[in-house]
């Protein structure tokens, strides 16, 4: 399995932030993990609130933990609340089951990482994730 490179992770984050500025979003934090959930790149825009990096990391980690975008995990939480809660506890709380955690797939459909964004509404965070992923020529899996 290949992983997202540091260079691609940075370009993804820059494109996601540009999308956020274009949309007039609140300050964002972008956190990019590789397929092993190892941190590749993280950036907070000026003005982000405290712990946004932890929320962004938790969204990306949730996507990798269950192999689906965090939107799908949020939907699953409504029908399997005990399971989603148990996974959150198992990961030490590094698991945020709301939109804004998106799997990054290569052109063959293999997961090479995940991006989590936090700062605006979860739906807007997710839109910025997708823009960043598409800007580097990869496929986004939001779980929708």
N, C-alpha and C positions, 0 to 999 in steps of 0.2 A: 504494500500500500504506500502510495506516495503522500507527501504532506505539502501543505502550502508553504512556500518559501517566505523568508522574512521580507524580501523585496515586494512580493505580491501582497503580503499582508499589509504592508505600509501603503501600497497603492490602493488597496481596497478601502482602508480606513480614510485615506484622503478623499476618495470619490464619495464615500458615504457622508463625510462631513460637508463636502460641496453640495450634495443633494439636500442635506439638512439646511444649509444656508439658502439654497434656491427656494426651498419650501417655507422658509421663515420659521424653522423649528427652534425650540429652546436649546440651550447648549447641550451637546451630546458627549457621551463617552462611548468609544468604540473599542471593543476587545476582540481580538482574533486569536483563536486557538487552532493548533494543528489537530490531526485526527486522533492523537493520543491525549488530547486535552492539555497539551503543553502550551503555555503562553508564547505567542509569536510577536504580538504587537498590541499595545494599549495606549490610548490617548484620551485625555479629558480636555474639552474645550474650556476656555476661560469662562467662569461663571457656573460650571456644573455644581450641583449640590453634593454634599458629602456622601460618600459610599456609592456613587454612581458606578465606579469601576467594579465594585463587588456585585452590583445588580447586573451589569453588562456581562461580567464573567459568568454569573449564575445562569443567565439566559443561554449563553453559548454552551456551557457545560451541560445544561439540561438536554439540549438538542443532541449532543454527542452521547450522553449517558443512555438515552433511549432510542437513538438512531432516527429521530424525527424532529422536525421543526417544533419550536416551543409553542406555536399556535395549536398544534395537534395535542401537545401535552396538556395545555390548558383545557382543551375540550375534553380530553380523557379524564381530567381531574373532576369534572362534573359527574361522571358516571362511575369512576373508580377512585374516589377521594382517598381511601385508605392506602391504596397502592402508591399513588403519587406522593402522598405524605410520607410513606415509608421510604421511598427512593430519596426524597429530600433529606430525611434524617440520616439515611445511609451515606449520603454525600456530604454530611456535616453542614447542611444548609446551603451548599453551593449549587442550588437548583431552583431556578425561578421559572415556574410554568405559565408564562404569559407570552404573547407575541413579542418578537424582537430578538429571538435566538434562531438563527437560520443556518442550516447545513450548507457547506460549500462543497459542490461536487465538480469533478473534472468532466470533460466531454464524454467520457466513457461511463459516467454515472457513479464513479467511485468517490466516496467521502474523503476529502483531503483536509477538512477542518470545519470550523463553525465560527460565525461572528455573532456577537451579542452587542446590542446597542441599547442604551438607556439615557433618558433625559427629557423626552417628550412623551406623548401618548404611546402606548405599546404599538398601536397600529402604525403610527408615524415612524417609530423606531424601526419597525420591520421594513417599511418602504425604503428607508435609508440603507438597511442591510442589503436588500435586494439590489439597489443601485450600485453599491460597492462591489458586490459579487459579479454583477454583469459587466462592470467596468473593467474587470481583469479577465473577461472572457470565460468565466466559469458559470455553472448552473446553480441556482438558488433553490433550496427546498425548505419552504416555510412551514410545511405541515398542513397547508390548506387543502 
